[in-house]
Amino acid sequence: MSLEKSIVEKILKSFSRSEADTGSPEVQIALLTQKINILTEHFKKHKQDYHSRRGLLKMISRRKKLLSYIKKNAPEIYQTTISQLSLRK
């Protein structure tokens, strides 16, 4: 499963720190969130796809680790990231 190039470019424009930035935690979190949202929609239709569900859980875990890293090292970036992605209520 991969994201469309136009979606990736849009995410990179809104979350990257510089022009060629693809590895900063904010960008990684945004890309993982997009993939998680797509897989969540997939599971509404295919409830018994357990192999893909494992991948989803790994993505959620990775996003959680990145969020805790950002929260510890850059709280202001953490707040802007979760507000833009509407992750917390």
Secondary structure in CASP SS format (residue, H / E / C, confidence):
PFRMAT SS
TARGET T0000
AUTHOR 0000-0000-0000
METHOD secondary structure of the structure
MODEL  1
M C 1.00
S C 1.00
L C 1.00
E C 1.00
K H 1.00
S H 1.00
I H 1.00
V H 1.00
E H 1.00
K H 1.00
I H 1.00
L H 1.00
K H 1.00
S H 1.00
F H 1.00
S C 1.00
R C 1.00
S C 1.00
E C 1.00
A C 1.00
D C 1.00
T C 1.00
G C 1.00
S C 1.00
P H 1.00
E H 1.00
V H 1.00
Q H 1.00
I H 1.00
A H 1.00
L H 1.00
L H 1.00
T H 1.00
Q H 1.00
K H 1.00
I H 1.00
N H 1.00
I H 1.00
L H 1.00
T H 1.00
E H 1.00
H H 1.00
F H 1.00
K H 1.00
K H 1.00
H C 1.00
K C 1.00
Q C 1.00
D C 1.00
Y H 1.00
H H 1.00
S H 1.00
R H 1.00
R H 1.00
G H 1.00
L H 1.00
L H 1.00
K H 1.00
M H 1.00
I H 1.00
S H 1.00
R H 1.00
R H 1.00
K H 1.00
K H 1.00
L H 1.00
L H 1.00
S H 1.00
Y H 1.00
I H 1.00
K H 1.00
K H 1.00
N H 1.00
A C 1.00
P H 1.00
E H 1.00
I H 1.00
Y H 1.00
Q H 1.00
T H 1.00
T H 1.00
I H 1.00
S H 1.00
Q H 1.00
L H 1.00
S C 1.00
L C 1.00
R C 1.00
K C 1.00
END
